[in-house]
Amino acid sequence: MTAFPLAPGAVIGLLGGGQLGRMLALAAARLGFDVAVLDPEPDAPAKRVAAHAIDGPYDAPDALRRLAAVSDVVTFEFENVPARAIEILAELGVEAAPSVRALAVAQDRLTEKSFLNEAGVPTVAFAEADGPGGIAAALERLGRPLLIKARRGGYDGKGQAWISHPREAEAVFAAVGAGPVIAEAPADFRRELSVIAARGRGGEIALYPLAENHHENGILRRTVAPAPASPATLAQVERITATVLSALDYVGVIGIELFERDDGRLLVNEFAPRVHNSGHWTLDGCEVDQFEQHVRAIAGWPLGPTDPIARVEMTNLLGDEADAWRRYAAEPETRLWLYGKREARPGRKMGHANRLSPLRP
Ligand code: AMP
């Protein structure tokens, strides 16, 4: 049994070695922890800043044994880590935070929305569909159009397609991967918002200011924060966040994506049981950023202050946009974060730029 709080010098195991893992590893190092990264890719961005690098599939028992042998606690940086990996680690005596339950709920869009509604958290109307017939039935029941999403595995808008007529059901089903799907009513939102929050081992909760998000082709393009919000909106955010975190007995940072409707009502789109792209602004805009906050939470340390210290416009640098690093580096108001990825494929997140301005101009 690991004793918390973890003292500096302890090792944090990390499933996934992408940019989120890299920024987690940098934050962990600043607090005196070492990080062990398991990722199939030998050259993964996080491995190049971590003390231990383990190559292998996430559910390979020998790779997990090597991770467990060095780690005092394990966390993950993306939600498609097989839940089985967390179970194997538990059998090896290493605890994961957040828990396997939070991971499993977030991995299936149908389970996730059902969980949210059962906890009293509003979402769009939705229906389960297991094929073209189910999609046609959902159109009957929920109206049209509907957004059809693969229940598992989709990200950045992949595995999603709109449908407005039953005759398109076969094609749409094929387009989203011909697996189990969820049919969702349109959210009719005026803004897309997100809240990053953390829950510590003692159940304490810390919320960051709201962020407003802009997507292009299903990929997050820009986040502006703190986003203006009425007291009524903030009250909804606090209630939703506390409900989700408590219902999952959550430990760590969570990203909750919200739709704000014209009447001011908030709906939850989904949550990510990890640090989140829309929280990158906190790196330069808040007292303690989301990465350090996650490390503090899973290590059993006190949560840090989340107060904003600047207004930030965060822009994701996709594909060859990161080639403009010289320009960003020359802007005194910009903080540049590059992920060290070797190949700039179109749409790939290569880095981000946080452009700062005073909180109250
Ligand atoms: P997701 O993969 O669920 O995060 O969805 C990606 C993006 O698609 C969201 O950020 C929204 O812009 C849009 N979207 C997702 N679900 C809905 C919905 N039910 N109605 C309208 N737009 C949606």
Boltz pocket constraint, residues with backbone or C-beta under 6 A from the ligand:
constraints:
  - pocket:
      binder: B
      contacts: [[A, 124], [A, 147], [A, 154], [A, 155], [A, 156], [A, 157], [A, 158], [A, 184], [A, 185], [A, 186], [A, 187], [A, 188], [A, 192], [A, 215], [A, 218], [A, 257], [A, 269], [A, 270]]
      max_distance: 6.0
